[in-house]
Amino acid sequence: MLPQRAQALKAAGLARVTVSLDALDDATFQRMNDVGFPVARVLDGVAAAQAAGLAPIKINMVVQRGVNDAQIIPMAEYFRGTGHILRFIEYMDVGVTNGWRLEDVVPSAEVIRRINEIFPVEPVAAAYPGEVAERWRYRDGAGEIGVISSVTHAFCGDCTRVRLSTEGALYTCLFAQRGHDLRALLRQGSGDEEIAEAIRGVWLARDDRYSEIRGAQTAALKKIEMSYIGG
Ligand code: SF4
């Protein structure tokens, strides 16, 4: 990316980058991403984003017990002192194809405890109301990490996220079973205000709180896959 473009994004407050990297161990990462994507190419992308001046760069690691939890400390060690913010995300039951089980979740409290034993950390106040990640920083000044506790501490009450599928359907929850069609409005020539009004109506009518009620009553729901609407 051209440096001027990065500067323009920075000026607009849009120069943030979020990258998914679940392990530094190549075999583990390739097994988890299902498409054999290598760690080296992710790290190359992170380096390119940094060289272009994009910041902060957030590295998202979904932690799954027995699959990549042994990578918690290596990942913390690797990204300490880089200025990048490593965020540990509790493994979620998004979609229906990942075979999710509660026992595979590594609670954020355990992640923090394990890191704190090696690299002492302390909590940091949220940057803004409703911030999804709980922030921590290394006591030796080597930077910040975050934990996203979508299973053990649901935050549906503060949720402000909508997702738009490539087919123009608006999803008001990561676990929604259906979206709201915006494409039809565009196709029939609706203007910005009309579309904004439609989005407002959808948002005001939503009552999503999947993570708060996760359990027997949600187990059988046919949910949308994250690959379809984004994380
Ligand atoms: S479960 Fe749905 S409403 Fe709750 S935090 Fe996640 S996306 Fe938001």
Boltz pocket constraint, residues with backbone or C-beta under 6 A from the ligand:
constraints:
  - pocket:
      binder: B
      contacts: [[A, 155], [A, 156], [A, 157], [A, 159], [A, 160], [A, 161], [A, 172], [A, 173], [A, 174], [A, 175], [A, 208], [A, 209], [A, 210], [A, 211], [A, 212]]
      max_distance: 6.0
